Amino acid sequence: MAPSARAQAQQDESHGSLHRPVCRQLKAHQAQIAGVHMRELFAADPRRFERFSLQVGEVLLDYSKNRIIDETMRLLLQLAQEADVAGWRERMFAGEKINHTENRAVLHVALRNRSNRPVIVDGEDVMPKVNAVIGRMGAFAEQVRSGVWRGYTGERITDVVNIGIGGSDLGPQMVYQALKPYRHPRLKVHFLSNVDGAHVKETLETLNPETTLFVVSSKTFATQETMTNAHTAREWFLAQSQAEKHIAKHFVAVSTNRDAVVAFGIDPGNMFEFWDWVGGRYSLWSAIGLSIVLAVGGERFVELLEGAHEMDEHFRHAPLDRNMPVVLALLGVWYNNFFGAESHAILPYDHYLRSLPAYLEQADMESNGKSVDRDGHVVDYPTGQIVWGATGINGQHAFYQLLHQGTRLIPADFIISLAPHTPDMQAHHDILIANFLAQTEALMRGRTLEETRAQTGQASPYQVFEGNHPSNAIVLTQLAPHALGMLVALYEHKIFVQGVIWNLDSYDQWGVELGKQLASRILTELHADVPAGGHDASTNALIDYCRRLSQP
Ligand code: F6P
């Protein structure tokens, strides 16, 4: 073997998926495709939509407006096969500890395993305890919703405050917004996440302690922001109720940490448990979804779980080339690793999905924003993209200029649901759908100089659209619990597949630790009466400046 070939083989061996021989083929293939406009691809193939779209239950994915041909998908699928996506998928579903840096299984799929097939972790089938907690959540929510559960003065609960941050906030909040049409009319849920006193104050000042139920949601029950906010809420409640015994009617906890819940003063009978094999950003299906159950009821929550389960079954059993999460993931890898795209936009054309971009920011970036692979090597290829977005229709009047005529390649997912929850406002919905369709067409087709001249009477280069910008269209029949469950699970599995291809542990999040440690040290220094030391000159000076100007 020639030395250079040997060196290449060693590199292939040691640096995981993105140095496989198929990647050299993908690179060569990208060089050919880079100069091809999607207009030409559509012109050459009237069946492009049929060939590059997939339907799973109520979810349609049209991925024909991507810079791909059959050969692209063949090579990308080969990459998925060589990276052993199917094997890793099976390991996850089987409860193997694929989160190796924390030695944990990754089993959000067990939380919505409506088939009840046994899922074994450390020799124990977790399904009986999963089902028991779902049952307890439903029964508790029913008491609150029906008015059987009352506050300490005998009033019904009108407001629920979920105190949590990250995965203990973004998931329940996103689903609560998405399922607004299904909410109980008396119950309003508030989400208190930011330790900023302004958020706490703004939330509490609208509430009556006699009719408020706090759900303290924290996997660890140790997160500084959540515990600080929970203690403040407790003091606020006690200031009026005047007796600790009343806490039992107004504070419940969702956590994996029973001892910390008890130490906080919450009755363990009011604790809803989950387990270390549920990652924070994958936890809305667990007891972390309690505020969702309170809002929409146990039956609707089960429909959400059933939707996710349907997508799980599809992901587990469909061949890779007809597998929606796999296809979405491979397209993301195509742009990220072969076109140099740095970000990916999430553009829901649905007011109720306005929190989906923020939810997916955490789900995706906390999972795959990593630069050391499973084998401990620093990767030399791009991993997790920057995920961002906003409701599409608003984005059109804000940042779409850059999508259409800027210099960057930004692949985007356009998401819409067809049956509106506002049937009396069909005219509004039609405008949404028309814009949704128009934008993906405009991004793909663009407008040539000749077309510009023909349409505007001027040959202005400023009005030319290059086009050839890739997008996926994701169409739901209706934004109902089942379809929402499918949509969220679709993205979760997409993230999983990309993590496998990039050879990452997608389920730890060590990157959030350093800042947390430094913050607790700096908090002490802010209260000290000696100048800060031991940091760099900038941080020392800023601590002193902040201390002088922010401390009373
Ligand atoms: O940001 C780090 C993180 O651990 C997230 O993964 C998690 O969702 C969030 O903090 C909240 O953690 P906890 O539920 O333990 O309060």
Boltz pocket constraint, residues with backbone or C-beta under 6 A from the ligand:
constraints:
  - pocket:
      binder: B
      contacts: [[A, 164], [A, 165], [A, 166], [A, 167], [A, 168], [A, 217], [A, 218], [A, 219], [A, 220], [A, 221], [A, 222], [A, 223], [A, 226], [A, 280], [A, 281], [A, 366], [A, 509], [A, 512]]
      max_distance: 6.0
